Amino acid sequence: MLRLLIALWVFRFLGGLALRTYFDPDEYWQVYEPVGKILAGHGELTWEWREGLRSWVYPLIYAGFIRLAQRLLPSFDSFTQMEWTVKAVNALVTALIDLYCYKLAIKYTRYPKLALLVSMTSWFMFAYVNRSLSNSAETLLLAAAIYHRGLLKYYLIAFGSIIRPTAIIPWLLAPPRSLLFIKAFAQVNLLNILMDSWMYKQTMVASWKFFEFNLTRGLARHFGTASVIYYPLVAIPAMTGTFMLHALIGLFYTPWKLLRHIISPLIVYS
C-alpha cells in the first residue's frame, strides 16, 4: 500500500502543479492568508476569522509543513516554499482519499481497481479536491473513519468535526454508540478549544460559534440558499460528470453501511 500511496501522491502532485487557476476563494482564505499570519505576522483574515467561526488547526497543519520546508530547502524563496509545500500537502490529502476509496472498494465490492481508476480520473477530484480547501480534509477524514474501527475511528470523526463542524452530518444515520467516542470527542475538542483560545487570545469555541451563526442566528441565509432539488439534480451530476450513469447504477449495489453516509447529507442540505 505504501508504494501505491507514493505513486498516487506523485500523480496528484503533478496534477496540482498543472492547476493554474483557483476554484474557490476559500483556497486562500482558509490556508494561505492564515498561514501568512502564523508564520510572518501578516495576512488578510476574513470576517469568519474575526468572528471566531474557524478553527486554527487546519492552517496550523500547513504552517508546520511550510516551516519544515523552510528548514530543508533554505535556498528557495518564501513564495516558492509556500506554494510547493501547500501543493504537496494537498496532493497527500487527495492521494489518501484515492487510497481509502480503493481500500473501501476492497472491503465492500468486487471491483477495487475500477473504483481507484474512477477516483483518479474524476474531473472533480482533479480540479476541486486537490486544493487547499478544508472540504478536502473533511472528505479524507470521513473516508478514513468509515474504513477504520474502534478508537481510531472515533478520533477521526472528532478531528473532522473541528476542521469542519459539518463533518458530523454524514454520521447522523450512523451515530457512534460508544462511551469511547464521547471520550475521544471530548479530548479532541478540549485540545482544540485550548489551541483556538491561544490563537484568538480569548476563550473561543469555534465549533459552537459556527453552529450559532448558521443555525441559531440563521445568518448563513445572507450568503444564498439552494433549492431542495439542487443537490440531486445539479450538484451530484456536476461532481460525477461523465460517471453520472455509473454512479446511479452503483447506488443500487452500495451496501447500507456506506449509503447512509450519502443519504444524511442530502437530507440535511436539501
Disulfide bonds with the S-S distance in Angstrom:
none
